[in-house]
Amino acid sequence: MTDSFVYLASKSPRRQELLRQVGVRFELLRAGDDEDAEALEAVRAGESPTNYVRRVTLAKAEAARERLVRRALPGAPILACDTTVAVGGKILGKPADAADAIAMLRLLSGRTHRVLSAVAVVRGPRIEILLNVSRVTFARLPAAWIERYVAGGEPVDKAGAYAIQGEAARHVRRIEGSYSGIMGLPLYETFRLLRGAGQTAR
């Protein structure tokens, strides 16, 4: 990228890792203690996975824009994103607890699911958004492994209760789509949006 930077409206270390990997300079623009960031991710009745992930990403982008103005920070593009897992029309977000994580992994066992990652870039009054949809196929997940995996803590704060870059990878039979999108930030779509916001590749 150029010597300019972007604001990343996310606390995810995986997204930070991906941006560093491709040479994007960024500053974190995290929600303050007075913001209810988790409330933005609540699923609405009858909401499809596609509509959900787009709505949440746009809400995060708008909240980050307000945060930037409120804190009187220097102007720069803002990057906001959200990722969810879906089995058919069922949305699997971050597990509420260990029992929820176990139930999610049992549902994903031996089947193909979708991972939907939306990314938005805010530049002044404009917000542009793109969506990536990938598919992941798991082999049968042994019950003992699920229990141990959840007890180890990796599913915490992960959509679908797993991390593709972690131990769960040993059970992935097939991936179709974007590996970075499954991690939480589809880099191809991200670079398209950043170029449109005046950020150019090296």
C-alpha positions as CSV (number, residue, x, y, z in Angstrom):
1,M,0.0,0.0,0.0
2,T,1.0,3.6,0.0
3,D,2.3,5.5,3.1
4,S,-1.3,6.2,4.1
5,F,-3.2,4.0,6.5
6,V,-6.7,2.7,7.2
7,Y,-8.7,2.4,10.4
8,L,-9.6,-1.1,11.3
9,A,-12.9,-1.2,13.2
10,S,-12.4,-4.7,14.7
11,K,-10.7,-6.2,17.7
12,S,-10.0,-9.5,15.8
13,P,-6.3,-10.5,15.9
14,R,-6.9,-12.6,12.9
15,R,-8.0,-9.6,10.8
16,Q,-5.0,-7.7,12.0
17,E,-2.7,-10.6,11.1
18,L,-4.2,-10.7,7.6
19,L,-3.7,-7.0,7.0
20,R,-0.1,-7.2,8.2
21,Q,0.5,-10.1,5.9
22,V,-0.4,-8.1,2.8
23,G,1.3,-4.9,3.9
24,V,-1.7,-2.7,4.8
25,R,-0.9,-0.1,7.4
26,F,-3.7,0.3,9.9
27,E,-4.7,1.9,13.2
28,L,-7.3,0.2,15.4
29,L,-10.6,2.0,15.8
30,R,-12.2,-0.1,18.5
31,A,-15.6,0.5,20.1
32,G,-15.5,2.4,23.4
33,D,-16.9,1.2,26.7
34,D,-20.0,3.3,26.1
35,E,-20.9,1.3,22.9
36,D,-22.8,-2.0,22.9
37,A,-20.9,-3.6,20.0
38,E,-22.3,-7.0,20.7
39,A,-25.9,-5.7,20.2
40,L,-25.1,-5.0,16.6
41,E,-24.6,-8.7,16.0
42,A,-28.0,-9.8,17.3
43,V,-29.9,-11.9,14.7
44,R,-33.3,-10.6,13.7
45,A,-36.3,-13.0,13.3
46,G,-36.5,-14.4,9.8
47,E,-33.2,-12.8,8.7
48,S,-31.3,-14.6,6.0
49,P,-27.5,-15.2,6.5
50,T,-26.7,-12.9,3.6
51,N,-28.9,-10.1,4.8
52,Y,-27.6,-10.6,8.3
53,V,-23.9,-10.3,7.5
54,R,-24.5,-7.3,5.3
55,R,-26.6,-5.5,7.8
56,V,-24.2,-6.1,10.7
57,T,-21.2,-5.0,8.6
58,L,-22.9,-1.8,7.6
59,A,-23.9,-1.1,11.2
60,K,-20.3,-1.6,12.3
61,A,-19.2,0.8,9.5
62,E,-21.6,3.5,10.5
63,A,-20.8,3.1,14.2
64,A,-17.1,3.4,13.4
65,R,-17.6,6.5,11.3
66,E,-19.5,8.2,14.2
67,R,-16.6,7.1,16.5
68,L,-14.1,8.7,14.2
69,V,-15.9,12.0,14.3
70,R,-16.6,11.9,18.0
71,R,-12.9,11.3,18.8
72,A,-11.8,14.0,16.3
73,L,-9.3,11.6,14.7
74,P,-7.4,12.3,11.4
75,G,-9.4,11.4,8.3
76,A,-8.7,8.0,6.7
77,P,-10.7,5.1,5.2
78,I,-12.4,2.9,7.7
79,L,-12.5,-0.9,7.3
80,A,-15.3,-2.8,8.9
81,C,-16.2,-6.4,8.5
82,D,-18.3,-9.3,9.8
83,T,-18.3,-13.1,9.3
84,T,-20.9,-15.7,10.0
85,V,-21.4,-19.4,9.3
86,A,-24.6,-20.8,7.9
87,V,-26.1,-24.2,7.5
88,G,-28.9,-23.7,5.1
89,G,-30.8,-20.7,6.4
90,K,-29.6,-21.2,10.0
91,I,-27.1,-18.6,11.2
92,L,-24.3,-19.8,13.5
93,G,-22.7,-16.8,15.1
94,K,-20.3,-16.8,18.1
95,P,-21.2,-19.5,20.6
96,A,-22.8,-18.2,23.8
97,D,-21.2,-20.9,25.9
98,A,-19.5,-24.3,25.8
99,A,-22.8,-26.1,25.3
100,D,-23.6,-23.8,22.4
101,A,-20.2,-24.4,20.8
102,I,-20.6,-28.2,21.1
103,A,-24.1,-28.0,19.5
104,M,-22.7,-26.0,16.6
105,L,-19.8,-28.4,15.9
106,R,-22.1,-31.4,16.0
107,L,-24.3,-29.6,13.4
108,L,-21.3,-28.9,11.2
109,S,-19.9,-32.5,11.5
110,G,-19.8,-34.4,8.2
111,R,-21.4,-31.7,6.1
112,T,-20.8,-28.6,4.0
113,H,-21.6,-25.2,5.3
114,R,-21.2,-21.6,4.1
115,V,-19.0,-18.9,5.5
116,L,-20.2,-15.4,4.6
117,S,-17.7,-12.5,5.1
118,A,-18.8,-9.0,4.3
119,V,-16.3,-6.1,4.2
120,A,-17.1,-2.4,4.0
121,V,-14.9,0.6,3.5
122,V,-16.0,4.0,4.7
123,R,-14.7,7.1,3.0
124,G,-16.4,10.3,4.1
125,P,-20.1,10.0,3.6
126,R,-19.8,6.9,1.3
127,I,-19.8,3.3,2.4
128,E,-19.0,0.5,-0.1
129,I,-19.6,-3.1,0.8
130,L,-18.7,-6.4,-0.8
131,L,-19.6,-10.0,0.2
132,N,-17.6,-13.2,-0.1
133,V,-19.2,-16.6,0.3
134,S,-17.1,-19.7,0.7
135,R,-17.9,-23.3,1.5
136,V,-16.2,-25.6,4.0
137,T,-16.8,-29.3,4.2
138,F,-16.0,-31.1,7.5
139,A,-15.4,-34.8,7.9
140,R,-17.2,-36.5,10.8
141,L,-16.1,-34.8,14.0
142,P,-15.5,-37.3,16.8
143,A,-17.5,-36.6,19.9
144,A,-14.4,-36.8,22.1
145,W,-12.5,-34.3,19.9
146,I,-15.4,-31.8,20.0
147,E,-15.4,-32.0,23.8
148,R,-11.7,-31.5,24.0
149,Y,-11.6,-28.8,21.4
150,V,-14.3,-26.7,23.1
151,A,-12.6,-27.2,26.5
152,G,-9.4,-25.9,25.0
153,G,-11.1,-22.5,24.4
154,E,-10.4,-22.1,20.6
155,P,-14.1,-21.8,19.7
156,V,-14.7,-18.8,21.9
157,D,-15.5,-15.6,19.9
158,K,-15.5,-17.6,16.6
159,A,-18.4,-17.8,14.2
160,G,-19.5,-21.4,13.9
161,A,-17.4,-22.3,17.0
162,Y,-14.2,-23.0,15.0
163,A,-11.1,-21.4,13.6
164,I,-10.0,-22.6,10.1
165,Q,-6.4,-21.7,10.9
166,G,-6.4,-23.7,14.1
167,E,-6.8,-27.3,15.2
168,A,-10.1,-27.7,13.4
169,A,-8.2,-27.7,10.1
170,R,-7.3,-31.3,10.6
171,H,-11.0,-32.2,9.9
172,V,-11.5,-30.0,6.9
173,R,-12.0,-32.1,3.8
174,R,-12.6,-29.4,1.3
175,I,-12.6,-25.6,0.9
176,E,-14.2,-23.7,-1.9
177,G,-13.7,-20.0,-2.0
178,S,-11.5,-17.6,0.0
179,Y,-9.3,-18.9,2.9
180,S,-8.8,-15.4,4.2
181,G,-12.6,-14.9,4.0
182,I,-13.1,-17.9,6.1
183,M,-10.6,-16.5,8.6
184,G,-12.7,-13.3,8.7
185,L,-11.4,-10.9,6.1
186,P,-11.7,-11.6,2.4
187,L,-8.5,-10.0,1.1
188,Y,-9.5,-9.8,-2.6
189,E,-12.7,-7.9,-1.8
190,T,-10.8,-5.8,0.7
191,F,-8.3,-4.7,-1.8
192,R,-11.0,-3.9,-4.4
193,L,-12.6,-1.6,-1.9
194,L,-9.4,0.0,-0.7
195,R,-8.4,0.8,-4.3
196,G,-11.8,2.5,-4.8
197,A,-11.1,4.6,-1.7
198,G,-7.8,5.8,-3.1
199,Q,-5.5,3.2,-1.6
200,T,-3.2,1.7,-4.2
201,A,-1.2,-1.5,-4.2
202,R,2.5,-1.4,-4.0
